[in-house]
Amino acid sequence: MEGVIELNIWQMAAAYIFIVILLVIVKARGISREKEIIISSIRMTIQLVLTGYILVYLFNNMHPLYTILAISIMEIFAIYNIYKRSKTKLSKSLKKIIALSMLLGTLSSLIYFLLVVVQISPWYNPRYFIPIAGMIIGNSMTGISLGVTRLVDGIDTQKHLVESALMLGATPKMATKSIVDNTFDSAILPTINSMVGMGIVFLPGMMTGQILSGTSPVTAIGYQIAIMLGILGSVSLTVILFVQLGYKTFFNEESQLVVGE
């Protein structure tokens, strides 16, 4: 088996030519994105370098508290990013639902995947726990973010239809069924689309990384299939929890459509 090709600092620096190309293109097209591109590139580099050193420390000093702390930080930042991504003001009750859905959906999926599917030992082994948690939490965060946008916009643009349904005797659940269904569909669609082209159109990041590190492609494929099913399950669970609980925050105790506070 061939050894892993390690990239030195000059090879890493050469990769940044793609950033230069992008900057030239946006400058030539008159698109004012230079600042965002530079900042995002610098942030990515610093964050990944720091993460690398942190992971080395965690891998060499396994402890359940370290793993729990790492997962807690990941969850907090994911929930914060969902709040930040929303273009509309979120009510306190809706924010609580977002946090609850993320925590219940991702943690239950993660625990099941690691303890039942992968069967890691010890359960807090950061070499498996943290990378897989990152993929599950990251994809669920994207799903919830899409769900929040579609649910809020849907109720706002179809407010008159919801109110008309309520006046005719429909319950809040019945009045918002089409909005909730469309929200769920939109939130899980990116995950489903990525699964459709996987293996033919592109090789996923985790599988590519394993192959480049010397792992057998067959072994890498097994892990990739399992993690994609885990991601799909987590996204589905987090989003269904969000939409089934989230729509209720737009109604008061008298089942009247109100602006959340």
N, C-alpha and C positions, 0 to 999 in steps of 0.2 A: 504494500500500500504506500502510495506517495505521501510525503510529508506535507504539512500545511504550509502554504505560501504566506509568510508573514509580511505585512506591508510596513516599510520603513517610513520615516517622516516625509521624505521627498516624494515617495509614491503617493502618500496621503495628500500632500500638497498639490500634486499633479491632478488629483481628482477635482480640485476646486476650479479647474478650467471650465467646468460646466456651469458654475455660478457666473463666471466672467462672461460666457456666451449668453446666458440668460439676461444679464445686465445690459449687454450690448443690444440685444433684441428689444427689450422693453424701452431702452433709451431711444433707439431708432424709430420705434413705433409711437413714441410720445406717451407711453403709459407710466404714470407716476407710481412705480412700485419699487424703485431702487432701494429706498430706506428699509422697507419691509423685508426685501430679499436678503439684504446684508445682515439685518438684525436677526432674522430667523436662522440664517446660516451660522452666525456666531453663537446664538443661543443653543442650537442643535449640537454644535461641536463641544461647547463647554459642558452642557448637560450630559452628553454621552461619555465624555472623558471622566467627569466626576462619578457618573453612574458605574463606569468600569472599575474604578478604584474601590468604590463602595462595595460592589459585588465581590470583588476579590477578597475583601476583608470579611464579608458575610460568609462566603464559601469556606474560608479558612477558620472561621470562628462560629460554627453552627450553634445557635441557641434559639429556643422557641420565642423568646421575647423580641429578639432582633427581627425574626420573620414576621411576627405579629405587628411590630412597629412599622416595618416596610410596607406591609399590606394596608395598614391604617393610613399611612401617608398617601399611598396610591389612590385609595378610595376618596380621601378628602380632596385631593387635587382634581380627581375626575368629576366629583360632584360640583366643585367650585367652577370648573371649566364649563359644565352644562349651564350653570347660572349665568356665567359670563358670555356664553355664546348666544343666549337668548336676546333677540332684538327688541322684545317687549318686556315690560315690567311684570315680574312673576309675583303672585300673591304668596304670603307666608305659608298658607296651607298647601299650595301647589309645590313650593320648595321642599316642604316636609315630605310630600309624596314622592318627589324625585329622589330625595336622599334615601327614603325607606325602600323604594323600588330597586335602586342601585345596590344597596347593602344586601337586601334579601336575595335578589336575583343573582348577583355575581358571587357572593360568598357560598350560597347553597350549591351553585353549579361548580364552583371551584373545588369545594370540599368533596363533592361526589366524584368529580373527574380525577382528582389526585388520589383519593383513598380507595375508590372502587375500580376505576378504569386503569390508571397507571400503577396504583398500589405502591406508592413511595414509602420508604422507611429510612429514617424516622419521618413522621408526618410533616415536620417543619423544615425538611431539607430545602434550603434556599435555592439550590441549583435547579430544582424542578419548580418549587413553589412560586418563586418570584417571576421568572420569565413567562410561565403559563398564566399566572395571575395578571400580568401586564397585558397579554393578548386578550384575555377574557374581559377584563375591566375596560380596556381601551375600546374594543368593539361594542361593548354594552353602552359605553359613554356616547359613542357616535349614534347608536340606535335611539337612546333616550333623547339626545339633542334634536334629532330629526322628529321624534315623536312630540316633543314639547312645541316645536314650531308649528307642526301640522295641527295639533290639537287646539292651540291658542288661536291660530289663524282661522281654523275651521269654525270654531264657535263664534268668533268675531264676525266673519263674513256671512255666516248662516244664522245669525242671531234671530232674524225675523222668522225663519223657518222653525227654529227651535221653540220660539215663543208661541207660534201658531199651533204647533203640535201640543204644547202644554195646555193651551186654551181649549183644545179639542179633547182633553182628558188623558193625553199620553204622560207617562212617567218620565223623569229626567233620563233614565236609561234608554227608554224607547225613542225619546226625542233626539238623542245624540248618537244613536246606534250607527248611522252611516258615517258620521264624523269619526267616531272611535274606530270603526272598521278600517276606514281610509288611513287613519293615523297609524294603526298597527301595520297595515300593508306597506306603507311608505317607509316605516322605520326598519323593517326586516328585509326589504327588497335589496339594499346594497349587499348584505351578507349572502343572500341567495344568488345574486348575480356573480359575486366573486367565486362562489362554489361552482357555477356553471362552466366558467372558463378555466378553472384550475386544472393544471396538468397538461392542457392542450395549448391554450393561449399564453399562459405564464406559469412559472414555478413559484410557489409561495415563499415568503422570506424565511420562515423557520426551516422549511425543507431545504432551501438553497444553502442556508447557513450550515446545516448539518452535513450536507454533501461536501461543501468546501472544507469542512473540518475533518473529513475523512470517514464519516459515517456511511455505511452501505445505503445506496438509494432505496432499497427495499425497506430497510429499517426506518429511514427518513419518511418514506411514504406512509408507513403505518402510523407514525406519530402525527403526521400532517392530517391524515383522515380523522384520527381521534380528536385532535385539537380543533379542527373545523366543526366537527359535530358538537364539541363542547361549547365552542363560540356561538354556534347557531342556537343551542339550547339556552345559553345564558342571555343572549340578545332577546330571544323570544320571551323568556320568563320575565326579564326586567321590563320589557316594553308592555307586556300584557298586564303586569302588576300596575305599571304607571297609568295606562289608559283606563283600566277598570276602576282605579281609585281616583285618578286625576280629574275625570269629568265631573265628579261629585263636588269638587271645590268651586265650581261655577254656579252652584245652586245653594240656596239657604234652606233652613229647616222646613219651610213651607213649599219646597220644590219650585221656587221662583228663580229665574235666571238673574244672577247678580254679578257685579264685578267683585272678584276676590280681594280681600284685604290682607 
